[in-house]
Amino acid sequence: MKCDEIFVALELLEKERGIPPTFMMEKIIQALTTAYKKDHPGVENVLVDVDEVKKDLRMYIQKEIVEEVENPGVQMSMEEARAKYGRVDLGGMVNIPVDNVEFGRIAAGNGKQVIIQGLREAERGMIYDEFNSKQHEILTGVVSRTDPRTGNVSLRIGTGPESTEAMLAASEQIKTEELVEGQHVKVYVVEVRRSTRGPQVLISRTHPGLVKRLFELEVPEIFDGIVEVKSIAREAGSRTKMAVWSGDEAVDPIGACVGPAGQRVGNIVNELRGEKIDIIKYSEDPAQYIAAALAPADVVDVQLSSEGKMCRVIVPDDQLSLAIGKEGQNARLAARLTGYKIDIKPRSYKEEE
């Protein structure tokens, strides 16, 4: 059966949407065979032959040659097979062409619907592939609407046919910022999932990965691998501690991140709406690392426990509150950054012991 319109439509979809014709043709063949089986109960083996050169489709029913027919849907007698096809072998298979008129009716009834359905599926697959490759990266989205009841914000991310809507949940937003429709905002792609409604892109403004990626954009030394971000502890909207290390002795990792006149870190602070960022130097020595993590407080001594990742830190009496931080934030972030449970004591406590 000549199917010029179907082949033209598939060529157009490839040109305009980038959808491979083979993908759509597989969907069409699947729909045609399913429709024929539905109209002809008992028929099991249905084949569709595609001739791309002649733009031609042909449908066949495949049956096994047997001495005595028990299931007419899948079997043909040796006598009938020889009468129609000449010499045949017992146990062999024959392909019986479906009448063009009947095939045309089935194709007309299902072709358009399948193309529309396949188009949606293909587009969803392309969107999934597009954003799945961008997991753990930063994307810029445009706020499309906000839900005053839940606080969730919808963003349009991506461009053209491969753009999609992503929801920034209230729990993934920086509490100190207010997002309004039309605003451009950078988000971190946490994960991409497949769903019945299409790809689901999970995004965040509070994830520590956002800070890391922002520094990669601002600091060439991090992007080039000269300076390495070892660990990040973050309380979004308030404070972040980041440990950095340089593989080149000539490069100061903290200076590289801060930038001339603090410009590099300043740009990131502005993007995060004033979130404070402490940049410390990573050390293989746990005591040095823990002492640095408690900045801006000075540390007198770090006593590591012989069992487990625990330590006691001694600080000057007048810096105890600074080391602990407001509501324990400085000590809490330092513990998360280093992976150690930190017990902070004033110097007078050590002298009393």
C-alpha positions as CSV (number, residue, x, y, z in Angstrom):
1,M,0.0,0.0,0.0
2,K,1.4,3.4,-1.0
3,C,1.8,5.6,2.1
4,D,3.4,8.7,0.8
5,E,1.7,10.9,3.4
6,I,3.1,8.9,6.3
7,F,6.7,9.1,5.0
8,V,6.4,12.8,4.2
9,A,5.1,13.4,7.7
10,L,8.0,11.5,9.2
11,E,10.5,13.5,7.2
12,L,8.9,16.7,8.3
13,L,9.1,15.6,12.0
14,E,12.8,14.9,11.6
15,K,13.4,18.2,10.0
16,E,11.4,20.4,12.4
17,R,11.7,18.4,15.7
18,G,14.7,16.2,15.2
19,I,12.7,13.0,15.8
20,P,14.3,10.0,14.0
21,P,11.9,8.5,11.4
22,T,12.8,5.0,12.5
23,F,11.5,5.8,16.0
24,M,8.1,6.9,14.6
25,M,7.9,4.1,12.1
26,E,8.4,1.6,14.9
27,K,5.4,3.2,16.7
28,I,3.3,3.0,13.5
29,I,4.1,-0.6,12.9
30,Q,3.3,-1.5,16.5
31,A,-0.1,0.3,16.2
32,L,-1.0,-1.3,12.9
33,T,-0.2,-4.9,14.1
34,T,-2.1,-4.3,17.4
35,A,-5.1,-2.9,15.5
36,Y,-5.2,-5.9,13.1
37,K,-5.0,-8.4,15.9
38,K,-7.9,-6.6,17.6
39,D,-10.0,-6.9,14.5
40,H,-9.0,-10.6,13.9
41,P,-9.1,-12.6,17.1
42,G,-6.8,-15.6,17.0
43,V,-4.2,-14.1,14.7
44,E,-0.9,-13.9,16.5
45,N,2.0,-13.3,14.0
46,V,1.5,-10.1,12.0
47,L,4.4,-8.6,10.1
48,V,4.7,-5.2,8.5
49,D,7.3,-4.8,5.7
50,V,8.6,-1.2,5.1
51,D,10.1,-0.2,1.8
52,E,11.6,3.3,2.3
53,V,12.7,3.6,-1.3
54,K,9.3,3.0,-2.8
55,K,7.6,4.5,0.3
56,D,5.5,1.4,0.6
57,L,4.1,-0.6,3.5
58,R,2.9,-4.2,3.3
59,M,1.3,-6.3,6.0
60,Y,1.5,-10.1,6.2
61,I,0.0,-12.8,8.4
62,Q,2.5,-15.5,9.2
63,K,1.2,-19.1,9.6
64,E,2.8,-22.4,10.2
65,I,2.3,-25.3,7.7
66,V,0.8,-28.3,9.4
67,E,-0.9,-31.6,8.4
68,E,-4.1,-30.8,10.3
69,V,-5.2,-27.3,11.3
70,E,-6.0,-26.9,15.0
71,N,-5.7,-23.1,15.2
72,P,-6.6,-21.3,12.0
73,G,-5.2,-18.0,13.3
74,V,-1.6,-19.3,13.3
75,Q,-1.8,-22.5,11.1
76,M,-2.4,-23.5,7.5
77,S,-2.8,-27.0,6.1
78,M,-0.2,-28.5,3.9
79,E,-2.8,-29.0,1.2
80,E,-4.0,-25.4,1.2
81,A,-0.4,-24.1,1.3
82,R,0.7,-26.2,-1.8
83,A,-2.4,-25.1,-3.7
84,K,-1.6,-21.4,-3.1
85,Y,2.2,-21.3,-3.0
86,G,3.4,-24.5,-4.7
87,R,6.2,-26.4,-3.1
88,V,6.3,-25.9,0.7
89,D,7.7,-27.9,3.6
90,L,5.9,-29.2,6.6
91,G,6.7,-27.1,9.7
92,G,7.7,-24.2,7.5
93,M,6.2,-20.7,7.6
94,V,4.2,-18.8,4.9
95,N,3.5,-15.0,4.8
96,I,0.0,-14.3,3.6
97,P,-0.4,-10.7,2.3
98,V,-3.2,-8.7,3.9
99,D,-5.6,-7.2,1.3
100,N,-4.6,-3.6,0.5
101,V,-8.2,-2.3,1.1
102,E,-8.3,-3.8,4.6
103,F,-4.8,-2.7,5.4
104,G,-5.6,0.8,4.2
105,R,-8.6,1.0,6.5
106,I,-6.5,0.0,9.5
107,A,-3.7,2.4,8.6
108,A,-6.2,5.3,8.1
109,G,-7.8,4.7,11.4
110,N,-4.6,4.5,13.4
111,G,-1.8,6.3,11.6
112,K,-2.6,9.8,12.6
113,Q,-3.3,8.9,16.2
114,V,-0.1,7.0,16.5
115,I,1.9,9.8,15.0
116,I,0.5,12.2,17.5
117,Q,1.1,9.8,20.4
118,G,4.6,8.9,19.2
119,L,5.4,12.6,18.7
120,R,4.6,13.3,22.4
121,E,6.6,10.3,23.5
122,A,9.6,11.2,21.3
123,E,9.5,14.8,22.6
124,R,9.4,13.7,26.2
125,G,12.3,11.3,25.5
126,M,14.3,14.2,23.9
127,I,13.6,16.5,26.8
128,Y,14.6,13.8,29.3
129,D,17.9,13.1,27.4
130,E,18.6,16.9,27.3
131,F,18.2,17.5,31.0
132,N,19.5,14.1,32.2
133,S,22.8,15.1,30.7
134,K,22.7,18.3,32.8
135,Q,22.3,16.6,36.2
136,H,24.4,18.4,38.9
137,E,24.8,21.4,36.7
138,I,23.5,25.0,36.9
139,L,20.7,26.1,34.6
140,T,19.0,29.5,34.4
141,G,15.2,29.4,34.6
142,V,12.5,32.0,34.2
143,V,9.8,32.2,36.9
144,S,6.5,31.5,35.2
145,R,4.2,31.4,38.2
146,T,4.1,31.1,42.0
147,D,1.7,29.3,44.2
148,P,0.8,31.5,47.2
149,R,-0.8,28.5,49.0
150,T,2.2,26.2,49.0
151,G,5.0,28.6,48.2
152,N,6.2,26.5,45.3
153,V,7.5,28.3,42.2
154,S,7.3,27.0,38.6
155,L,10.2,27.9,36.3
156,R,10.6,27.4,32.5
157,I,14.1,26.0,31.9
158,G,15.7,25.3,28.6
159,T,14.9,26.9,25.2
160,G,12.8,25.9,22.1
161,P,11.1,22.6,21.9
162,E,13.4,21.0,24.4
163,S,12.3,23.4,27.2
164,T,10.2,22.2,30.1
165,E,8.5,23.3,33.3
166,A,10.3,22.6,36.5
167,M,9.0,23.1,40.1
168,L,11.1,24.8,42.7
169,A,9.6,23.5,45.9
170,A,9.4,25.8,48.9
171,S,11.8,23.6,50.8
172,E,14.4,24.1,48.0
173,Q,14.2,27.9,48.0
174,I,16.4,30.3,49.9
175,K,14.1,31.6,52.7
176,T,15.5,35.2,52.5
177,E,14.7,35.7,48.8
178,E,11.3,36.3,47.1
179,L,10.9,35.2,43.5
180,V,8.5,37.0,41.2
181,E,7.2,36.2,37.7
182,G,9.6,36.9,34.9
183,Q,12.6,36.8,37.1
184,H,15.7,35.0,35.9
185,V,17.2,32.7,38.5
186,K,20.0,30.1,38.6
187,V,19.1,26.7,39.8
188,Y,20.9,23.4,40.5
189,V,19.6,20.3,38.7
190,V,19.5,17.7,41.5
191,E,17.9,14.8,39.5
192,V,15.9,14.1,36.4
193,R,13.1,11.4,36.6
194,R,10.8,9.8,34.0
195,S,7.1,10.1,34.7
196,T,3.8,9.5,32.8
197,R,3.5,13.2,32.3
198,G,7.0,13.5,30.9
199,P,10.4,14.2,32.4
200,Q,10.4,15.6,36.0
201,V,13.4,17.9,36.6
202,L,14.1,18.3,40.3
203,I,15.8,21.7,41.0
204,S,17.2,23.5,44.0
205,R,18.5,26.8,45.2
206,T,19.6,25.4,48.6
207,H,21.8,22.5,47.5
208,P,25.5,22.8,48.3
209,G,26.2,21.8,44.7
210,L,24.9,25.2,43.6
211,V,27.7,27.0,45.5
212,K,30.3,24.7,44.0
213,R,29.1,25.2,40.4
214,L,28.9,29.0,40.9
215,F,32.6,29.0,42.0
216,E,33.5,26.9,39.0
217,L,31.9,29.6,36.8
218,E,33.6,32.5,38.6
219,V,37.0,31.0,39.4
220,P,39.1,29.8,36.4
221,E,41.5,27.9,38.7
222,I,38.6,25.7,39.9
223,F,37.3,25.1,36.4
224,D,40.8,24.2,35.2
225,G,41.3,21.8,38.2
226,I,44.2,23.7,39.7
227,V,42.1,24.5,42.8
228,E,39.9,21.8,44.1
229,V,36.7,22.2,46.3
230,K,37.1,19.5,48.9
231,S,33.9,20.0,51.0
232,I,31.0,22.3,51.4
233,A,28.6,22.8,54.3
234,R,25.7,25.1,53.8
235,E,22.7,26.6,55.5
236,A,21.1,28.3,52.5
237,G,20.4,32.0,52.8
238,S,22.6,32.4,55.9
239,R,26.1,30.9,55.7
240,T,28.3,28.5,53.8
241,K,31.7,27.0,54.7
242,M,33.8,25.7,51.8
243,A,37.2,23.9,52.0
244,V,39.5,24.4,49.1
245,W,43.0,23.0,48.2
246,S,45.5,23.8,45.5
247,G,47.6,21.2,43.7
248,D,50.0,24.1,42.7
249,E,52.1,25.5,45.5
250,A,52.3,28.8,43.6
251,V,48.5,29.2,43.7
252,D,46.8,30.4,46.8
253,P,43.4,28.5,46.8
254,I,41.7,31.0,49.1
255,G,43.0,34.0,47.2
256,A,41.9,32.5,43.9
257,C,38.3,32.0,45.2
258,V,38.1,35.5,46.8
259,G,39.5,37.2,43.6
260,P,40.9,40.7,43.1
261,A,39.3,43.0,45.7
262,G,36.9,40.2,46.6
263,Q,35.2,40.4,43.3
264,R,34.8,36.7,42.6
265,V,33.3,35.7,45.9
266,G,31.3,39.0,45.9
267,N,29.5,38.0,42.7
268,I,28.5,34.7,44.2
269,V,27.3,36.3,47.4
270,N,25.1,38.6,45.3
271,E,23.7,35.7,43.4
272,L,22.8,34.0,46.7
273,R,21.2,37.2,48.0
274,G,23.8,38.1,50.6
275,E,24.6,34.6,52.0
276,K,27.9,34.7,53.9
277,I,30.7,32.4,52.6
278,D,33.7,31.3,54.6
279,I,36.5,29.9,52.5
280,I,39.0,27.8,54.4
281,K,42.2,25.9,53.4
282,Y,41.8,22.2,53.4
283,S,44.5,20.1,55.2
284,E,45.3,16.4,55.3
285,D,46.0,17.0,59.0
286,P,42.6,16.7,60.8
287,A,43.6,19.0,63.6
288,Q,44.7,21.8,61.2
289,Y,41.5,21.2,59.1
290,I,39.2,21.4,62.2
291,A,41.0,24.5,63.5
292,A,40.6,26.3,60.1
293,A,37.0,25.2,59.8
294,L,36.1,27.1,63.0
295,A,37.2,30.4,61.6
296,P,36.7,33.3,62.3
297,A,37.5,32.0,65.8
298,D,41.0,31.3,66.9
299,V,41.8,27.8,68.1
300,V,44.3,27.1,70.9
301,D,44.4,23.3,70.6
302,V,42.6,20.4,68.9
303,Q,42.5,17.0,70.8
304,L,41.5,14.1,68.5
305,S,39.7,11.1,70.0
306,S,41.4,7.8,69.7
307,E,38.1,6.2,68.7
308,G,35.7,7.5,66.0
309,K,35.7,11.0,64.3
310,M,35.4,13.1,67.5
311,C,37.5,15.9,68.9
312,R,37.7,18.5,71.6
313,V,38.7,22.0,70.6
314,I,40.1,24.6,73.0
315,V,39.5,28.3,72.2
316,P,40.3,31.5,74.1
317,D,37.6,32.3,76.7
318,D,36.6,35.5,74.9
319,Q,36.1,33.6,71.6
320,L,33.9,30.8,72.8
321,S,30.7,32.4,71.6
322,L,32.4,33.3,68.3
323,A,33.5,29.6,67.8
324,I,30.1,28.3,68.6
325,G,28.4,31.0,66.5
326,K,24.8,32.3,66.6
327,E,22.5,29.5,67.6
328,G,25.5,27.1,67.2
329,Q,25.8,27.7,63.5
330,N,29.6,28.1,63.2
331,A,30.3,24.9,65.1
332,R,27.5,23.0,63.3
333,L,28.8,24.0,59.8
334,A,32.4,23.2,60.9
335,A,31.4,19.7,62.0
336,R,29.5,19.0,58.8
337,L,32.4,20.4,56.7
338,T,35.1,18.2,58.4
339,G,32.9,15.2,59.3
340,Y,34.0,15.4,62.9
341,K,31.9,15.7,66.0
342,I,33.4,18.8,67.7
343,D,33.2,19.6,71.4
344,I,34.3,23.2,72.0
345,K,35.6,24.3,75.4
346,P,37.2,27.6,76.6
347,R,40.9,27.7,77.7
348,S,39.9,28.1,81.3
349,Y,38.2,24.7,81.2
350,K,41.5,23.1,80.2
351,E,43.4,24.9,82.9
352,E,40.9,23.7,85.5
353,E,41.3,20.1,84.3
